[in-house]
Amino acid sequence: MTDQLVKGLIFSKKSLKHIHKELKYWVKITCAVTVLVMVIGNIIASQTVSPLYYKVINEQPGATVTFLKIIKPLPEYAALLTLNTSLYGRSIEDEIIAPKLEREQLIHQLEESLKRNNEARDVLYSLHVLYRENGAVHKAESYLQRARAVDPDVGKK
């Protein structure tokens, strides 16, 4: 019986060595697969980064303005605007607000035109569009209602 017990122990040591060898093999395979997945993920992620990012990083003209216009609704906008104004000067802020100023000037001109003809359908609809772009939704809707009072099909697709 002692011989059988000794043979069992020897067999167990061989089994443990085999298990250890197998375990090392699978750890290596797992590491290799993990690295491969990470490399593929990195390649995919690098292809999905906005081209605008590279333009901003490379200080291409206009890219920073475009970037700041896109992030304007975000809370980080003010801090990034301040940072970029200190880097590029006050003109960058002027470029960002220029479209709004142009819309406001156009609104003023159209409202003056409306005083001459308060049922000008195209003027009313243009004011609707401009006020909506400026974020004045209620005022935009009132101009749309006035335009539709003149022409019920205005603004419908």
C-alpha positions in Angstrom: 0.0 0.0 0.0 2.9 2.3 0.7 4.1 1.8 -2.9 0.8 2.8 -4.3 0.8 5.9 -2.2 4.2 6.9 -3.3 3.3 6.2 -7.0 0.2 8.4 -6.5 2.4 11.3 -5.1 4.8 11.0 -8.0 1.9 11.0 -10.4 0.5 14.1 -8.7 3.8 16.0 -9.1 3.8 15.2 -12.8 0.2 16.4 -13.0 1.0 19.6 -11.2 4.0 20.3 -13.6 1.7 19.6 -16.5 -1.0 21.9 -15.1 1.5 24.6 -14.4 2.8 24.4 -18.0 -0.7 24.6 -19.4 -1.5 27.5 -17.2 1.6 29.4 -18.4 0.6 28.7 -22.0 -3.0 30.1 -21.5 -1.7 33.1 -19.6 0.6 33.9 -22.6 -2.3 33.4 -25.0 -4.6 35.6 -22.9 -2.0 38.4 -22.7 -1.4 38.2 -26.5 -5.1 38.4 -27.2 -5.5 41.3 -24.8 -2.7 43.3 -26.4 -4.1 42.6 -29.9 -7.6 43.8 -28.9 -6.1 46.9 -27.3 -4.0 47.7 -30.5 -7.1 47.2 -32.7 -9.2 49.4 -30.4 -6.5 52.1 -30.4 -6.4 52.1 -34.2 -10.2 52.3 -34.5 -10.3 55.2 -31.9 -7.6 57.1 -33.7 -9.7 57.0 -36.9 -12.8 58.3 -35.2 -11.2 61.4 -33.7 -12.6 64.5 -35.3 -10.4 66.0 -38.0 -11.1 69.3 -36.3 -9.0 68.2 -33.3 -5.9 67.9 -35.4 -6.6 71.3 -37.0 -6.9 72.9 -33.6 -3.7 71.1 -32.3 -1.8 72.3 -35.5 -3.1 75.8 -35.0 -4.8 76.0 -38.4 -6.6 79.3 -38.9 -10.3 79.2 -38.2 -10.2 75.7 -36.6 -10.2 77.2 -33.1 -13.2 79.4 -34.0 -15.1 76.5 -35.4 -14.3 74.4 -32.3 -15.5 77.2 -30.0 -18.7 77.6 -31.9 -19.4 73.9 -31.6 -18.9 73.8 -27.8 -20.6 77.1 -27.1 -23.6 75.4 -25.3 -21.2 73.4 -23.0 -20.2 74.7 -19.5 -16.5 74.5 -20.5 -17.0 77.1 -23.2 -16.3 80.2 -21.0 -13.0 78.8 -19.7 -11.8 77.7 -23.2 -12.9 81.1 -24.7 -10.8 82.9 -22.1 -7.9 80.7 -22.7 -8.0 81.1 -26.5 -8.6 84.8 -26.2 -5.4 85.1 -24.2 -3.6 83.0 -26.9 -5.0 84.6 -30.1 -6.3 87.9 -29.0 -9.8 89.5 -28.8 -10.4 88.9 -32.5 -11.2 85.3 -31.9 -14.2 86.3 -29.8 -15.3 88.7 -32.4 -15.3 86.0 -35.0 -17.4 83.8 -32.8 -20.1 86.4 -32.2 -20.0 87.8 -35.7 -22.8 85.5 -37.0 -25.1 86.6 -34.2 -24.4 90.2 -34.8 -25.1 89.8 -38.5 -28.4 88.1 -37.7 -29.3 90.9 -35.3 -28.5 93.5 -38.0 -30.6 91.6 -40.5 -33.4 91.3 -38.0 -33.3 95.1 -37.6 -33.4 95.6 -41.4 -36.3 93.2 -41.8 -38.3 94.7 -39.0 -37.8 98.1 -40.6 -39.0 96.6 -43.9 -42.0 95.1 -42.1 -43.1 98.6 -41.0 -43.7 99.5 -44.7 -45.6 96.2 -45.4 -46.7 94.3 -42.3 -48.0 91.4 -44.4 -44.8 90.6 -46.3 -44.9 86.8 -46.0 -41.2 86.3 -46.9 -40.1 89.0 -44.4 -42.2 87.4 -41.7 -40.9 84.0 -42.3 -37.3 85.2 -42.5 -37.8 86.9 -39.1 -39.1 83.5 -37.8 -35.9 81.8 -39.0 -33.6 84.4 -37.6 -35.2 84.6 -34.2 -35.2 80.8 -33.9 -31.5 80.8 -34.7 -30.9 83.4 -32.0 -32.8 81.2 -29.5 -35.9 83.4 -29.2 -38.4 80.6 -29.8 -41.5 82.4 -28.7 -40.8 85.5 -30.9 -39.9 83.2 -33.8 -43.3 81.3 -33.4 -45.2 84.6 -33.4 -43.6 85.6 -36.7 -44.4 82.2 -38.1 -48.0 82.5 -37.1 -48.2 85.9 -38.8 -46.6 84.6 -41.9 -49.1 81.7 -42.0 -51.9 84.1 -41.6 -50.8 85.6 -44.9 -50.0 82.2 -46.5 -51.0 79.0 -44.7 -48.5 77.0 -46.6 -45.4 79.0 -45.7 -42.7 77.0 -43.9 -44.3 73.6 -44.7 -42.3 71.1 -46.6 
